[in-house]
Amino acid sequence: RVAAVSTQSTGSSGINAEYGEFQTFQHYFKRINLSTMVVELGYWALRGLGEPSRLLLRYKGVEWTDATIPVTEEGAGKWFSETKMNLGLDFPNLPYLIDGDVKLTESIAIIRYLGRKYDMMPDDAGKGDMLEMLIQDQRMQLGKISYSADFENLKEGFITKLGIFLERLAKFMVKPFLFGEKVTYVDILAYEYLDQIRALTPESFVGEVAAYMDRVAALPNIKEWLASEGCTNKTYTINSPKAPGWPGFPKSE
């Protein structure tokens, strides 16, 4: 009866106002729920294409779920038969990210999303996109030779082209990071992928590029992670352990 009297006294405008208020509260509480949800990042138990996003989350010091999939027959079997098609992903693949209503696959889409989420986008969007693609291409070239049985014959050509790229990168850098004082998601991407490549050819990383990588490695949270006993760089391969050319096994202490 109280509700009926209230409706009659307020009329349709009152009902609309109350409904609008309800929607506002609903939206408000939804935002609270989404903001408190923990990001879930899924990828194989290797560095590969998922590690840059893992490193970015560690750098930001946020709570997140590392949904690591063992590189074993059992781990792969569970992923393909049970998990892959049951996460609500539009294009099921690895790596994947789930952040509330946001569900993404593709490594670059994921790290770009995290860059926007955590205010780590380059101020010059065009140059940011360009360098992101150039860094990604270096990693793809590493993968190409690593998964080839002709690895030893392809390695020399890869290292030669890498040297040209690193010379240009050294001239491009604004310093202390790629685009100046601001640490961007491209810095995290570049550091991780170049560190993977450095494991293959450490002699290629000298001068400005080596100094740049030292500066990224010294950032808060990254420094602590790299020095920690639990740092997976010490246990994960760079590529699949079964890569016919170069799995990239971690160096023994």
N, C-alpha and C positions, 0 to 999 in steps of 0.2 A: 504493500500500500504506500509506503513512503516513497518508493521508486516511482510509482504511478503518479503520485501527486507532484513529485519533482519534474517528471516529464511533461505533465500538463501545464505546469507553471512556466517552464522554460520554453516550451514549444520546440519546433524543429531546429531552430538556431541553437538552442541549449543542447539538444542531442548531438548536433554536429560538433559543438564545442567540446562536449564531454568525450566524444569519439576521437576528436583530434588530440585531446589531452592523453587519452589512452595510447594512441599511436606514438606520441612523443615519448611516453614512459617506456613503451615496448622497444622503441628504437634505442633509447638510452641504455636500457638493461642489456640489449643485444650487443651494443658497443662495449659495455663493460665485460661481458662474457668473452667477446672476441679478443679484447685487449689482454685478458688474463690467460688465454689459451697458449699453450706451449707449441712452438714451431717443431714439426717433425720432419727430419731429413733422412731419406732412405737411400742407401747406396751399398755396393759391395764392400767387403772388408779389404779394400786396397785404396791407394790414393787416387789414381786415375782422374776422371772428370768430376768427381764429387768433392774432392778435397778442398778446392777453393771456397766453396760455400760453407763447408765445415769450419774452415779457418776464419772466415768472416764472422760467423756466429761466436766463435771462441774469442775473437778480437773484441767484439761488442760486449762480451761478458754476460750475455743473456741466457736464460734457462731454455734449453731445447732438448729434444729427444733425438739421439743418434741411433736411428733404426738400421743398424748395420746388418748386412746379410752375409753370412759366412761363405767364403769361396770354397765350398765343398759340394759334393754331390747332393748331400742332404739339404744344405742351404739353398742351392740352386733349385732343387726339386720342390722345396716348399714355396719358394718365390714364384716359380712358374705355374705350379698346380693349385696353390691356395691363395697367395697374397696378391699377386699382380692384378688380377681382374676383379678384386673385391675391395679396392680402396676408393672407388668413385672417381678415378682419374680419366680424363677425356682421351688421353693418348698414353696408356700405361707403358711405363719404361723406367729405367734407372739412369740418373738419380731422379727422385721425386721429392716434392715438398708439400706439406700440408700445414696451412696456417689458418685455422678456423674454416671459413667458407672457401678460402683460396686453396686450390689444388693444382699444382703445376708439375710438368716434367720438362726435360731439356735443360742441360746444365747452364747455358747462358741465360735463358729465361729466368731460371731460379736465382742466379746471382744478381741479375739486374733487379729483380723484385726485392731482394734483400737490400740492395743499394738504395732503392727508393724508400723502403721501410725505415732504414736506419740513417737516412740523410748522408749517404756516401756517394752521391752522384757527382761526376765532374761538372764544373761550372760551364765548361765548353763542351756541350753535348756532342757536337760533330767530331771533335778530336777524341773525345772519350770513346765514341762508337768505333772510330777508326783504329785506335790502339787496342781496344778490346778484340777486334777481329784479327789484328796482326798477331797478338799474343796467342789467341785461340788457334790460329793457323800454325804457329810454331809447335803447339802441342799436338795438333792433328798430324803434322809431319813426323813427329817423334813416334806417334802411334803407328803410323804407316810403316815405318821401317822396323819397329819393334815386333810387329806381328807378321813380319815377313821372314821366311826361311833364308832369304838372301841378305839378311841383316848386315853381315860383315862387309859386303860389297857396297851396300847403300849408305853405310855409316859415314864414310869420308865425305860424300857429297852433301849430306845433311849438315855436317859440322862446318863445312865451307860456307854454305848459305847462312847458317846460324851466325857465323862471325860477321857477315855483312849486316845482318839485321841488328846485332848487338851494337855495332859501331853507330848505326843510325839512331838506335834507341838512346845511346849515351848523349848524342847531340840534341835529341828531342826533349829530354827531361828538363823540367823547370827547376827542380830541386827545392826542398829536400826529397819530395816525392815526385811522381810523374807529372803532376799538374801544379806543383807548388806546395804550400803548407798543408793543404787539406788532404787527408788520407781518403782515397776513394775505393769503391769496389774494384776498380781496374787495377789498383795497386795490389790488392789481395790476390786477384786473379794472376797478375803478372808475377808476383813473388812465388806463388805456389807452382805455377807451370814452369817458370824458369828454374826453380829449385829442383824440379823433377828432371829437367834437361841437364842441369849441372851435375846430377849424379852420374850421367853418362859421360860428360865431357867437362870435368872441372877446370881444365886448363883454358877453356874458352871464356871463363868468367873472371875478368880482371878489371882494374881501373874503376871508372864511374859506375858501371853496372854492378860490379861486386860491392862497391860502397853503398849503392842504393839498396841492394838486397840486405846488407847488414843493417841499414836504418829501419827497414820494414821488420826484420827479425828482432829488433830491439824495442818495438812498440809494446806498450803495456798489454798484458794478457798473452800476446804472441810469444814474447820472451819467456814468460813463465811456462807456457805450454811446451815450447821446444825443449826447455831444460828439464821438464818433468819426466818421471819414470814411466808415466802412462802415455807419453807421446807416441802416437801410432806410426809416426815416421820411422820409428826404430823397429817396427815389426811388420808394417804393411809393405807389400810390393808396390811398385809404381804402375805397372801394367798387370795383367793377369799372370799368375804364377806359371801358367801354361803357355805364355806367349813364346812362339818358336824362335824369335830373334833375341829379344831383350826383355825379360820380366821386370828387371829393375829391383832386384832383391836388396833389402837394406844392408848397409855395411855392418859387419860385426864389430862390436866395441873392442 
